[in-house]
Amino acid sequence: MKYRLRAEFVSLSAFADALAEKGYFYEMSIFCHWQKGRRIPTKRTILITLVSVFIERGAMLTLQEANEFLESAGHGYLTVREQAMFSFSTSQILF
């Protein structure tokens, strides 16, 4: 999960703690399954929460990244209402 790494979570435990702060509690084994592409989250609410965590940690900066993340989980794109919940960078990041 590239956004987890960009967010500088040093361990899956730290990632779990960030989700716990948002009210989501999971067994540690589920994160290993997520990383391997098995049993990815299916509820949109958890995916939107993950987007929120990644934005807060500076790991996700653009609307395009958020949409790519959701699309990779089979959840299309952020709705206009969901987009209004977040502040995205409007400038392109050049590497």
C-alpha positions as CSV (number, residue, x, y, z in Angstrom):
1,M,0.0,0.0,0.0
2,K,2.0,3.0,-1.3
3,Y,-0.1,5.5,0.6
4,R,0.6,3.8,3.9
5,L,4.3,4.0,3.2
6,R,4.0,7.6,2.1
7,A,2.1,8.4,5.3
8,E,5.2,7.2,7.1
9,F,3.5,4.6,9.3
10,V,6.5,2.7,10.6
11,S,4.4,-0.4,11.3
12,L,1.0,-1.9,10.6
13,S,0.4,-1.3,14.3
14,A,0.8,2.5,13.8
15,F,-1.6,2.3,10.8
16,A,-4.1,0.4,13.0
17,D,-3.8,3.0,15.7
18,A,-4.6,5.8,13.1
19,L,-7.7,3.9,12.1
20,A,-8.7,3.3,15.7
21,E,-8.6,7.0,16.3
22,K,-11.3,7.2,13.6
23,G,-13.4,4.5,15.3
24,Y,-12.3,1.5,13.2
25,F,-10.8,-1.5,15.1
26,Y,-9.4,-4.4,13.2
27,E,-7.3,-7.4,13.9
28,M,-3.7,-7.0,12.8
29,S,-3.9,-9.9,10.3
30,I,-6.4,-8.0,8.2
31,F,-3.8,-5.4,7.3
32,C,-1.5,-8.1,5.9
33,H,-4.4,-9.3,3.7
34,W,-5.0,-5.7,2.5
35,Q,-1.3,-5.3,1.6
36,K,-1.3,-8.5,-0.4
37,G,-4.5,-7.5,-2.3
38,R,-6.7,-10.1,-0.6
39,R,-9.7,-9.2,1.4
40,I,-9.5,-5.5,0.5
41,P,-12.0,-3.3,2.2
42,T,-15.4,-3.4,0.6
43,K,-17.2,-0.7,2.6
44,R,-17.0,2.7,1.1
45,T,-17.0,4.3,4.5
46,I,-13.7,2.7,5.5
47,L,-12.2,3.6,2.1
48,I,-13.2,7.2,2.6
49,T,-11.7,7.1,6.1
50,L,-8.5,5.8,4.7
51,V,-8.5,8.6,2.2
52,S,-8.9,11.0,5.1
53,V,-6.0,9.5,7.0
54,F,-3.8,9.6,4.0
55,I,-4.6,13.2,3.3
56,E,-4.1,14.2,6.9
57,R,-0.6,12.5,6.9
58,G,0.3,14.2,3.5
59,A,0.5,10.9,1.7
60,M,-2.4,11.7,-0.7
61,L,-2.4,15.2,-2.2
62,T,-4.6,15.2,-5.2
63,L,-8.1,14.3,-6.2
64,Q,-6.7,12.1,-8.9
65,E,-4.8,10.0,-6.2
66,A,-7.9,9.7,-4.1
67,N,-9.9,8.6,-7.2
68,E,-7.2,6.1,-8.2
69,F,-7.2,4.6,-4.7
70,L,-11.0,4.2,-4.7
71,E,-11.1,2.8,-8.2
72,S,-8.4,0.2,-7.3
73,A,-10.8,-1.0,-4.6
74,G,-13.7,-1.1,-7.1
75,H,-15.5,1.9,-5.7
76,G,-15.3,4.4,-8.6
77,Y,-14.6,8.0,-7.8
78,L,-15.3,10.5,-5.0
79,T,-18.7,12.1,-5.3
80,V,-19.0,15.9,-5.3
81,R,-20.2,15.7,-1.6
82,E,-17.2,13.5,-0.7
83,Q,-14.8,15.9,-2.5
84,A,-16.1,18.7,-0.4
85,M,-14.9,16.9,2.7
86,F,-11.3,17.2,1.7
87,S,-8.8,19.8,0.7
88,F,-6.7,18.7,-2.3
89,S,-3.7,20.3,-3.8
90,T,-4.5,22.0,-7.1
91,S,-0.9,22.1,-8.3
92,Q,0.9,19.3,-10.0
93,I,3.7,17.6,-8.2
94,L,6.7,17.0,-10.4
95,F,9.2,14.3,-9.6
